Amino acid sequence: MRALLSLLTVLSISAAQDNLMVVGRVLGYDPRKGILRVDVESGACRGVQEFTYTKGMNPSILVNKRAMILLDSSHCEEGSKVVQIIVEGER
């Protein structure tokens, strides 16, 4: 029983995925490519980055707003998918 519990713990830890939170100003978007352009102000990810966003999301309301953006990656890389966006002042 103890061995089974240990195995399940290892499997659940290995399946976990870390997300990265960045803060920045949304500069614009490309609806054809599903790309959101963000001037990231936080951490090692600073500078203009492009992230993919989910179809059905309305990025036009985010342009020129500062936001916290949760990415599906544990490190900064172009093309990371946006998981959640919280616009500053609208929590």
N, C-alpha and C positions, 0 to 999 in steps of 0.2 A: 504494500500500500504506500509506504514511504517513497519507494523508488518511482512509483507511478506519479505521485504528487510532484516529485522533483522534476520528472520529465515534462509534465504539463506546465510547470512554472518556466522551465527553459524554453519550451515551445512558444508560450505566450509572450515572453520577453523578446524573443527573436522576431516575432511577428509585429511587434510594436513599431510605430513610425514616429519620428520626431518631426515637429513642424517648426518653422522659423518665423518669428514675428519681426517685421520691419516697419519703420515709420518713415513716411515721406509724403511729398505732394504729387498728386496725380497730374501729369502733364497732358495726357491725351490717350487716345485709343484708336485701334484699327479694327473696325467691326468685321472686315473680310477675313482677316487673319486671326481674330480673337486675341489681340495683343493689347495689354495695358502698359503704357509708358509711365514710369514713376521715378521721380528724383528722390532717391532714398537718402535719408539724413542720419540713419542709425547704423552703428556697428561696422563690420568689415565689408558691408554691402553698399557702401556709400557711392553716390553717383547715379546717373541715369541708367535704369535697368528696364528690361521688357519682360513681363510675365504674362502667361496665358490666363484667360478668364473663361468661366463657364458660359456656354451659350444660354441665352435667356436672362443674363445679368444685364442691367442697364448702366453701363459705365459713363454715359453722358452726364449723369447727375454728380459724378465724382470729380470731373475735370476742375482743376484749380483749387481743390480742397485737400487739406492735410488729413491723412488717414493712417490707422494701424492696419497692416495687411498681414494675414496669416498665410504662409506658403506651405505647400506639400513637400517641402524639402528641409533637411536639417542644416543645410548650408546654402549660401547664396550662389545661384547659378541662373543664367538667363534661360527663360522658357519654363521656369518653375510655375506650377499651377496655383492660382489664388484659391484658397479654401474659404476665407472669410475676410470681409472688410468692415472696419468700424471707423466711420467718419468722425473726426475730432469735433467734440461739442454736440454730438447726436447719439450718445449712448443710451 
